[in-house]
Amino acid sequence: MRHAQLGGAGAKGRRMTATDSELARARALETAMARLALGDEVEDDPTAIGRWLDDAGVHPDDRAAILERGIGRLSGYRRLVRGNVQGAIELAIPRAIYRMGTDVFEGYLAQWLAEDGPRTHYLRDVTREFLDYCEPRWPRDSRVPDYLMNLARHEALRIEIASQSARPLDSEPGELQLDQPVRFIEAARLVRYAHAVHQLSEEETDESPPDAREVALLVYRSPSHEVRYLELTPLAAQILERLLSGIVLQQALLEGCAALGVSLTQEVLDGTARVLADLAERGALLGGA
């Protein structure tokens, strides 16, 4: 591929090459198809089709070809894309969708697709992007329970963790040192919720509300590839949160205790050692850096 040339006359600036023109033409088509798939439905009549193509800046030759054929076959592309996105989200957060109702969910889905839409190339990530869009909106909607974002995040996390690397079965954790960071497996996250959604039934049609209490969980993938959850004490959460960010063990201990106004005693040291040993046994911790 040839690089773009710089004009010799300063006022002319950058010259357009054939490659630039082709890329611009392809991007316009890409924009048109994204709007077709994710935006408002385009009616199958020349006026509506022409408006859709003009808004995307589609090249006249491409515009003429699409107008000649109509939008019939392209509508199948719209159904395929939207169906794949909706199916991925429904698979990831079925209990949250049941509790808010299908109509409410599909309304937010259509709104997200029209206003923002997925930016990722991976279906496993579309649920996170959808929830990022909904997070500031659901608290203002009386139809959505106040705990639902916690539940949806909790459900979606299972797929994220399941796609990350666990510790190999035959791997042994290394020795820990106070002046070094602690290494965790890739598939480990510390999450905080305002409701104990991890204790809800796995039954999709169960609508029992969770307890309203602050919860910190370590979510990880075991060597046998199961996603597991460990509820943490406030102090353990403060220390592990810092260790997961890469802070050395001694500093994590000092900062974690300071955050809760407790002293770094021998009892705290012994308790932390037990927690880290337990995490190593569970396969969530790899050892010292």
C-alpha positions as CSV (number, residue, x, y, z in Angstrom):
1,M,0.0,0.0,0.0
2,R,1.4,3.4,-0.9
3,H,1.6,6.0,1.8
4,A,-0.1,9.4,1.4
5,Q,2.2,12.0,-0.3
6,L,2.8,15.4,1.1
7,G,2.4,18.3,-1.4
8,G,5.4,20.3,-2.5
9,A,3.4,23.5,-2.5
10,G,2.8,24.4,1.2
11,A,-0.7,25.8,0.5
12,K,-1.8,22.6,-1.2
13,G,-0.9,20.5,1.9
14,R,-1.7,16.8,1.8
15,R,-2.6,15.2,-1.5
16,M,-5.3,12.6,-1.8
17,T,-4.1,9.3,-3.3
18,A,-6.1,6.5,-4.9
19,T,-5.7,4.6,-1.6
20,D,-7.1,7.5,0.4
21,S,-10.1,7.7,-1.9
22,E,-10.8,4.0,-1.7
23,L,-10.5,4.1,2.1
24,A,-12.9,7.0,2.4
25,R,-15.4,5.1,0.1
26,A,-15.1,2.0,2.2
27,R,-15.5,3.9,5.4
28,A,-18.7,5.6,4.1
29,L,-20.2,2.1,3.3
30,E,-19.1,0.9,6.7
31,T,-20.8,3.8,8.3
32,A,-24.0,3.2,6.3
33,M,-24.1,-0.5,7.2
34,A,-23.5,0.3,10.9
35,R,-26.4,2.8,10.9
36,L,-28.6,0.3,9.0
37,A,-27.9,-2.4,11.6
38,L,-27.9,-0.4,14.7
39,G,-30.0,2.7,14.0
40,D,-33.6,3.3,13.1
41,E,-35.0,0.9,10.5
42,V,-34.7,2.1,7.0
43,E,-37.9,1.8,4.9
44,D,-37.7,0.0,1.6
45,D,-38.5,3.0,-0.6
46,P,-36.1,5.1,-2.8
47,T,-36.5,8.3,-0.8
48,A,-35.7,6.7,2.6
49,I,-32.9,4.6,1.2
50,G,-31.4,7.7,-0.5
51,R,-31.6,9.7,2.7
52,W,-29.8,6.9,4.6
53,L,-27.0,6.7,2.0
54,D,-26.6,10.4,1.7
55,D,-26.3,10.9,5.5
56,A,-23.5,8.4,5.5
57,G,-21.7,10.0,2.6
58,V,-21.8,6.9,0.4
59,H,-20.1,7.2,-3.0
60,P,-22.5,7.9,-5.9
61,D,-21.7,4.6,-7.7
62,D,-22.3,2.6,-4.5
63,R,-25.5,4.7,-3.9
64,A,-26.8,3.9,-7.3
65,A,-26.1,0.2,-7.0
66,I,-27.9,-0.1,-3.6
67,L,-30.9,2.0,-4.9
68,E,-31.1,-0.3,-7.9
69,R,-31.3,-3.5,-5.7
70,G,-33.4,-2.1,-2.9
71,I,-32.9,-2.8,0.8
72,G,-34.5,-6.3,1.0
73,R,-31.4,-8.4,1.3
74,L,-29.7,-5.8,3.5
75,S,-32.5,-6.0,6.0
76,G,-31.3,-9.6,6.7
77,Y,-28.0,-8.2,7.7
78,R,-29.7,-5.8,10.2
79,R,-31.7,-8.7,11.7
80,L,-28.5,-10.9,12.0
81,V,-26.4,-8.2,13.7
82,R,-29.1,-7.1,16.1
83,G,-30.0,-10.7,16.8
84,N,-26.4,-11.6,17.7
85,V,-26.0,-8.7,20.0
86,Q,-29.3,-9.2,21.8
87,G,-28.6,-13.0,22.0
88,A,-25.2,-12.4,23.6
89,I,-26.7,-10.0,26.3
90,E,-29.6,-12.3,27.0
91,L,-27.2,-15.2,27.5
92,A,-25.0,-13.1,29.9
93,I,-27.7,-11.5,32.2
94,P,-30.9,-13.7,32.0
95,R,-31.9,-13.1,35.6
96,A,-31.5,-9.3,35.4
97,I,-33.6,-9.2,32.2
98,Y,-36.4,-11.3,33.7
99,R,-36.6,-9.0,36.8
100,M,-36.8,-5.8,34.7
101,G,-39.1,-7.3,32.1
102,T,-38.5,-8.1,28.4
103,D,-40.2,-4.9,27.2
104,V,-38.0,-2.7,29.4
105,F,-34.9,-4.5,28.3
106,E,-35.6,-4.3,24.6
107,G,-36.4,-0.6,25.0
108,Y,-33.0,0.1,26.5
109,L,-31.3,-2.2,23.9
110,A,-32.9,-0.3,21.0
111,Q,-32.0,3.0,22.6
112,W,-28.4,1.9,23.1
113,L,-28.0,0.6,19.6
114,A,-29.4,3.8,18.1
115,E,-27.4,6.2,20.3
116,D,-24.1,4.4,20.9
117,G,-24.0,0.8,20.0
118,P,-21.2,-1.8,20.5
119,R,-17.6,-0.6,19.9
120,T,-16.0,-4.0,20.6
121,H,-15.3,-6.6,18.0
122,Y,-16.1,-9.4,20.5
123,L,-19.5,-10.5,21.4
124,R,-18.3,-11.4,24.9
125,D,-17.8,-7.7,25.6
126,V,-21.1,-6.3,24.3
127,T,-22.9,-6.8,27.6
128,R,-20.3,-4.7,29.5
129,E,-20.7,-1.9,27.0
130,F,-24.5,-2.1,27.2
131,L,-24.4,-2.0,31.0
132,D,-22.0,1.0,30.9
133,Y,-24.6,2.8,28.8
134,C,-27.4,1.8,31.2
135,E,-25.6,2.5,34.5
136,P,-26.5,6.3,34.7
137,R,-30.0,5.7,33.3
138,W,-31.4,2.8,35.3
139,P,-31.4,4.6,38.7
140,R,-33.8,7.2,37.2
141,D,-36.2,4.5,35.9
142,S,-38.8,3.3,38.5
143,R,-39.3,0.2,36.4
144,V,-35.8,-1.0,37.2
145,P,-35.1,-2.3,40.7
146,D,-32.3,-0.5,42.5
147,Y,-30.2,-3.6,42.8
148,L,-30.4,-4.6,39.2
149,M,-27.2,-3.1,38.0
150,N,-25.3,-5.0,40.7
151,L,-27.0,-8.2,39.6
152,A,-26.4,-7.6,35.9
153,R,-22.7,-6.8,36.5
154,H,-22.4,-9.9,38.6
155,E,-24.0,-12.2,36.0
156,A,-21.9,-10.7,33.1
157,L,-18.7,-11.1,35.1
158,R,-19.0,-14.9,34.8
159,I,-18.5,-14.8,31.1
160,E,-15.6,-12.3,31.4
161,I,-13.8,-14.4,34.0
162,A,-14.5,-17.7,32.1
163,S,-12.7,-16.3,29.1
164,Q,-9.5,-15.4,31.0
165,S,-6.6,-17.6,31.8
166,A,-6.6,-19.8,35.0
167,R,-3.6,-21.2,36.7
168,P,-2.5,-24.5,35.2
169,L,-3.3,-27.5,37.3
170,D,0.4,-28.5,37.7
171,S,1.6,-25.0,38.6
172,E,2.8,-24.2,42.1
173,P,2.7,-20.7,43.6
174,G,6.0,-19.0,44.3
175,E,7.2,-17.6,47.6
176,L,5.9,-14.2,48.8
177,Q,8.1,-11.4,49.9
178,L,7.0,-8.2,51.8
179,D,9.0,-5.9,49.5
180,Q,7.5,-7.4,46.3
181,P,4.1,-7.4,44.6
182,V,1.9,-10.4,44.6
183,R,1.0,-12.0,41.3
184,F,-2.6,-13.2,40.6
185,I,-4.0,-15.1,37.7
186,E,-5.4,-13.2,34.8
187,A,-8.9,-14.4,35.6
188,A,-9.2,-12.7,39.0
189,R,-11.3,-9.6,39.9
190,L,-12.3,-7.8,43.1
191,V,-15.8,-6.4,42.8
192,R,-17.9,-4.4,45.2
193,Y,-21.7,-4.3,45.4
194,A,-24.3,-2.4,47.4
195,H,-26.5,-5.5,47.5
196,A,-25.7,-9.2,48.2
197,V,-26.6,-10.3,44.7
198,H,-24.2,-13.2,44.8
199,Q,-26.5,-14.9,47.3
200,L,-29.6,-14.8,45.0
201,S,-31.0,-18.0,43.6
202,E,-29.7,-19.1,40.2
203,E,-33.3,-19.8,39.1
204,E,-34.1,-17.2,36.4
205,T,-37.7,-16.8,37.5
206,D,-36.9,-16.1,41.2
207,E,-37.6,-12.5,41.9
208,S,-36.6,-12.4,45.6
209,P,-34.7,-9.2,46.4
210,P,-31.2,-9.3,47.7
211,D,-30.1,-8.0,51.1
212,A,-29.0,-4.4,50.9
213,R,-25.5,-4.5,52.3
214,E,-22.0,-3.6,51.2
215,V,-20.3,-6.7,49.7
216,A,-16.7,-7.2,48.4
217,L,-16.1,-10.4,46.4
218,L,-13.0,-12.0,44.8
219,V,-14.2,-13.6,41.6
220,Y,-11.7,-16.0,40.0
221,R,-11.4,-19.0,37.7
222,S,-10.2,-22.2,39.3
223,P,-7.6,-24.5,37.8
224,S,-10.5,-26.8,36.9
225,H,-12.0,-23.8,34.9
226,E,-14.9,-23.1,37.3
227,V,-15.8,-19.5,38.1
228,R,-15.9,-19.1,41.9
229,Y,-16.7,-16.4,44.3
230,L,-15.2,-15.6,47.7
231,E,-16.8,-13.0,50.0
232,L,-14.1,-10.9,51.7
233,T,-13.9,-9.1,55.1
234,P,-13.5,-5.3,54.8
235,L,-9.8,-5.5,55.7
236,A,-9.1,-8.4,53.3
237,A,-10.8,-6.5,50.6
238,Q,-8.8,-3.3,51.2
239,I,-5.5,-5.3,51.2
240,L,-6.3,-7.5,48.1
241,E,-7.6,-4.5,46.2
242,R,-4.2,-2.9,46.5
243,L,-2.3,-6.2,45.8
244,L,-4.3,-6.6,42.6
245,S,-3.3,-3.1,41.5
246,G,0.4,-4.1,41.8
247,I,1.3,-2.5,45.1
248,V,4.0,-4.4,47.0
249,L,2.8,-6.6,49.9
250,Q,4.1,-4.4,52.8
251,Q,2.6,-1.2,51.3
252,A,-0.7,-2.9,50.7
253,L,-0.8,-4.0,54.3
254,L,-0.1,-0.5,55.6
255,E,-2.5,1.2,53.3
256,G,-5.3,-1.3,53.8
257,C,-5.1,-1.0,57.6
258,A,-4.9,2.8,57.4
259,A,-8.0,2.9,55.2
260,L,-10.0,1.3,58.0
261,G,-8.2,2.9,60.9
262,V,-6.8,-0.3,62.3
263,S,-3.3,-1.1,63.4
264,L,-1.0,-3.5,61.6
265,T,-0.7,-6.1,64.3
266,Q,0.7,-9.6,64.3
267,E,-2.9,-10.8,64.2
268,V,-3.4,-8.9,60.9
269,L,-0.2,-10.3,59.5
270,D,-1.2,-13.8,60.4
271,G,-4.7,-13.4,59.0
272,T,-3.4,-12.0,55.7
273,A,-0.9,-14.9,55.4
274,R,-3.8,-17.3,55.9
275,V,-5.9,-15.5,53.2
276,L,-3.1,-15.5,50.7
277,A,-2.3,-19.2,51.4
278,D,-6.0,-20.0,50.8
279,L,-6.0,-18.1,47.5
280,A,-2.9,-19.9,46.4
281,E,-4.5,-23.2,47.2
282,R,-7.6,-22.1,45.3
283,G,-5.5,-21.4,42.3
284,A,-6.2,-17.6,42.3
285,L,-2.7,-16.6,43.3
286,L,0.6,-17.3,41.5
287,G,3.0,-16.1,44.1
288,G,5.6,-13.3,44.4
289,A,6.7,-11.2,41.5
